[in-house]
Amino acid sequence: MESLMSPLEFRPYGVFDGRIHVVDLIAKEYLEKASADAQHLIPVDVDADGNGLYHSVILLMNDSTLTASELRVRTIIELVINEAFYSNMYTHRAGLIDIAIKAICKNRTYSGLYEICALCSVLKCNIRSVYPEIDFRAGMAVMNSMYTPISPIVANYEVATLWSNMLKEMHVRAANNNLWSSNHFVPLLALNQQYDFDHRNQLLLSNVKTPEKKTFKNNTVAQIRMPEFESSFNRRVRSDINIESERTKAISPITIEQAQANIEEEHENRLSLLRERARLRRVNQTEEQRQNRLAKDRERTRSRRESQAEEQRQDRLAKDRERARSRRESDPKEQRQDRLAKDKERARSSRDSQTEEQRQRRLEQKKEHARSVRQNETDDQY
């Protein structure tokens, strides 16, 4: 808990680097429909698992040790500590904060205005929210705003994020009665020549006035909805039941089949992009980052195995044995000899490191196994 309360060192990546970043082609289409002063930015592909906003921050930080879960917890802590402030400022825009906090506590819940505003204070930076002008109404101008940390926190940097969707606009509309909404966030980066590498995008706060957020329209508090499938003030959580109940027009089977085919194709394309992005990240990792990643992978595997039922465990072990057998059979003779030599060396090293008690137990097990084999041979003879 103490580590979560300590401040983060946020020094964001300001520029697009083709060696480690992949352009999100779907988000690029949405960015083309956003305000003109955001057109020079490049949307970068991040995991679309409901944690898009947090993945965007991690990509900007280029920090392999930070996780989306930690950022989500830090965001929750910030909202709880300053609940009164956020409630007074954003309830009329984003709904009741207590309902929002409960939803944020669930991993992979899509983010919204509360999370953006809280992350400003968590990261000590200004966050520019860019929203494509699709089905856009005057009351939704709040989605295109600059958000700042709570006073007296001073913003050291400025970053931008785009409200996007995992699917193209036509496919979202086909599946949702011709309505569009966002269910994903991607970070926006600039081209190399638009940034000074020595200072990155650090704000010259003494000369730059941060744009103010307008709370009132025509002297009256304006109630707006979150960009959601006919959503109310609560979180943008996907619900098949709600979507079905909100549909008022029938969609032909041909349209559904075509949309499904397009969705599957886009899904495969996105998986290819994600695999390539992961490969590029691994290639550019330092040895320390690589070791940290491998350690986390081992921990996740261990945790997953511990939570398995006995039947699942037996299935996994059977599949592991089958894979190992298949791999051994396909090994050339030279590789087989190398593998056997390594196995012998590992066994010898393991025996050398055993305590006397472990050694005695191993020998007893070996004797028991030999006795069992002899007994089976005797039974077969009779």
PENOR-V291835 format. One line per field, one symbol per residue. ss: DSSP state (2 for helix, 1 for strand, 0 for the rest). phi: phi as a letter, one per 30 degrees, with the letter a starting at -180 (. if undefined). burial: 1 if it has 9 or more other C-alpha atoms within 8 Angstrom, else 0. Layout:
ss=???
phi=???
burial=???
//
This chain:
ss=0222200000000010000000102222222000022200011100000002222222222000000222222222222220222222222222002222222200000000222222222220111111100000022222201110000000001111111100002222222000000001111111022201000101000000000000011001100000000000000000022222220000002222222222222222222222222222222000222222222222222222220002222222222222222222220022222222222222222222000222222222222222222222222220
phi=.dddddddccbddcbdbddbcbddddddddddccdddcdddcdcdbeccjcedddddddddhcdddcdddddddddeddddceddddddbedcbjddddddddddddidddadedddddeddchbdcdccbddchdbedcdddcbccbdddcdcdcbbbbbcdbbdcdedddddcbhicbadbabbdcbcdedcbcddchcdddddcccdedddccbhibdcdbcddbdhdcddddcdbddddddddbbdcdeddddddddddddddddddddddddddddddcddddddddddddddddddddddddddddddddddddddddddddddddeddddddddddddddddddddddddddddddddddddddddddddddddd
burial=0001000000011111000111110111011011100110111111000111111111111001001101111111011000100110011111111011101110101111011111111111111111110000000100111111100000111111111110100011111110111111111111100010000110100000000000000000010111011010111100000010001000000011001001100100000011001001100010001101100000000000000000001000000000000000001000010000000000000000010000100000000000000000000000
//
